[in-house]
Amino acid sequence: MNASEALSRIREPAFLASGVMNSLLHVIDTIAPTDYGRAYRQVRPYTMSSNARLRALNAAVEQVVQRQVPGDIVECGTARGGSAALMGMALQRAGDPRRMWVFDTFEGMPEANSNDPDYEHARHYTGTCRGELAEVSSLFGRLGLLDRTHFVQGLFQDTLPRTPTGPISVLHLDGDWYDSVMVCLEHLYDHVSPGGMIQIDDYGYWAGARKAVEDFFRQRGIAPSLRYIDYSGRQFSKP
Ligand SMILES: C[S@@+](CC[C@H](N)C(=O)[O-])C[C@H]1O[C@@H](n2cnc3c(N)ncnc32)[C@H](O)[C@@H]1O
């Protein structure tokens, strides 16, 4: 983020409020003797997601398990693996056997393009958020999550059309750019079971992510009500 971008974000009350809320949650979960607190402390070094968004993912997994919504957990945009690992640990604690599908280039962000309204800002991020597949797989190994996980390396645009995920109960979209979010919705939305949860990480941060979601809803003639998690994240249950 350059200086003028940082300044304009800092002036937004919602951005500031999210920062305060996430800092407080971070302090609480750094010491909380809860299942979530323990999991949070294990994944924190491996994620750039906020505490509120991680809590929302954890709750989504607990909800689909409790309501027996069929389907696997799918994350598109994994970087160093923290948010996916947190969801896997929630499954583990519940003794639930469902599988996880983890999609990423594992080579960092692809280029944004003119579909991204904030391209002039986004273009500086090519290659950032890099997580190596070996590092993610080693984290999943230490946490006992390897047996249930499929790692799918490559551009979503190439891997999604040839990967048969089957039914999905939780879909986490964390690909930042318009094309990355749109291709995931086009290929995966119809696989999400009714009552399944969809979380979009960058809806309030990257204009392309938000535009992709809005364009997709318009194309489908649907208007799900999005729950506000924090400045950046939104979640909804598929009707
Ligand atoms: C913000 S990071 C994900 C953060 C992660 N969920 C965490 O917990 O820290 C975004 C990731 O999406 C991946 N990504 C974005 N667009 C992609 C695409 N079209 N195909 C494959 N991976 C993509 C990038 O490689 C990057 O690792």
The ligand as an ORCA input file, in Angstrom:
! r2SCAN-3c Opt
* xyz 0 1
  C      -4.467    -12.849      0.201
  S      -3.652    -14.296     -0.260
  C      -4.483    -15.563      0.656
  C      -4.310    -15.433      2.137
  C      -4.610    -16.672      2.935
  N      -5.971    -17.114      2.826
  C      -4.203    -16.494      4.381
  O      -4.812    -17.092      5.273
  O      -3.243    -15.755      4.636
  C      -4.235    -14.538     -1.874
  C      -3.747    -15.807     -2.531
  O      -4.538    -16.036     -3.693
  C      -3.722    -16.629     -4.676
  N      -4.359    -16.328     -5.983
  C      -4.938    -15.162     -6.372
  N      -5.430    -15.276     -7.611
  C      -5.165    -16.549     -8.020
  C      -5.450    -17.274     -9.199
  N      -6.103    -16.715    -10.236
  N      -5.063    -18.556     -9.253
  C      -4.400    -19.143     -8.220
  N      -4.091    -18.505     -7.077
  C      -4.481    -17.215     -6.970
  C      -2.365    -15.992     -4.496
  O      -1.337    -16.827     -4.976
  C      -2.303    -15.776     -2.972
  O      -1.597    -16.813     -2.354
*
